[in-house]
Amino acid sequence: MSKIKKIAEANFKLYPKRDKQFIFSDGVCFFRESQAKDHARSSKQKYETVTREPKKGGTVEMTKEQAEKTLMGLELDKSADYELLGDLVEALELKPEGKSKDDRIKVLLPVRNDLLGIDNQ
C-alpha cells in the first residue's frame, strides 16, 4: 500500500463523514480542494485526490452508547473536533440552536455532566 493510501485510510478512520481528501507526497492533507490548490501553488507541489471506497451495506452510524462513552472522555472546548461534535449531537438526538461549534458544545455539556454525575450549574 502506498504512503498516500495509508495516510488516506488513517484519515478516513478519524473523520468518518469525510468522503474525499487531497494529499501531498509529504503527507500534508486537506479535505477542501480549494485549500489543496492554495497549498499546491505556494509549495509548488502536486496532490493526489483520494475518495473513500463505499462500504458494503451502507454507512455505519455512531450508536447512542458509543456517543455517551465518547462524550464522557471528551474535553468540550474550542479544541474539540467539529465533525465529532456533530456526530455526537446526531447520535444523541440533540437539537442545537445552530450549527456552530459553540452551539454543539452548549447542548452536549449538560449531557456530559449528567453522565459524569457533575452538577449542571
N, C-alpha and C positions, 0 to 999 in steps of 0.2 A: 504494500500500500504506500502511495506517495506521501510525502510530508504534508502537502496541501490537503489531501484527503483525510489524513489523521487529524489535522487541525480542524477541518470541517466537521468531522464526526464528533470530536470533543465539544465543539461549539453548539452543535445541534442538540447534544445531551443537556448542555447548560441552558439553552434557550429553545425549549420545545415548540414554541409558537412561531419561530422563525423558519422560513422555508428556503431562503436564498441568502448566500453570503458571497463577499468579494474578497479574495485572499491573495496577498502578495507573497512572493517567494521567500521573503524574510519572516513570514508568519503574521504580519500585520493584517487584521481582518476588519471589514466593515459590513454592516447589514444594509446600508443605503448606498446605491450605486453612485449617487452624486458625491458622497464623501470619498468613495474609492477613486473616482475620476479626479477630484481635487488632489488627493494624495499622489496619484499617478503623475499628475502634472508637476507637483513640487518635488517629488522624489525621482522623477524620470524612470519609474519602474512600470511594469505591466502587472495586471492582476488576472486571476482566474475566477470565473463565476462558478459557484458550486450550488446546485439545487438539491434539496432534500429528496431522497427517494421515497415515494409513497409507501406507507405501511399497509400491509395486508389487513383487511378488516377495519380500516378507519383509524382515526387518531385516538390516543389514549388520554383521557381527561384525568385531572387530579381528583381523587375522592375527597369527601369531607374529612375523613380520618387522616389522610395524608396531609391535607391542608392544616388541620389542627396541630399535628406533630411538627410540621414545618414552622408554623406561626409561633409555637412555644419557644423555639430556639432562635427566632429571628429578631434582630435589632430593628425596631421600626423608627428609622431616622432617614435623613437625606441620602445615606449611602445604600439604602435598600434598593434592590433591582426593581425597576418599574414593571417589567413584564411579569416577574414573580408575584408582585403585589396584585397585579391584575388577575393572575391565575388563582390566587388565594381568595380574592373578592368573589370571583366567579364560583369557585368550588363551595364556598361558604354561603352563597346566595345572598350576598350583602348588596346594598344599594347606596353607593356613594353619591354625594351631591353632584360631582363632576368626574372627570377622568384624570385629574392631576394626581401626582404622587401624594401630595398633602391630603387630598380628598380620600384616597385609598387608605392612607395611614390612619386618618381620622375614624373610619369605620372599623378598621382592623384592631386598633389599640384596645378598645373595651373588650373585644372578644378574646384577645391575647391575655389581658389582665384577668378575665374570668377564668380562663384555662389554667393560669398560674396561681389563682387564688389571691390576686392583688386587688385591693380596694380601688374602685374607679372614681377617685375624687379629683 
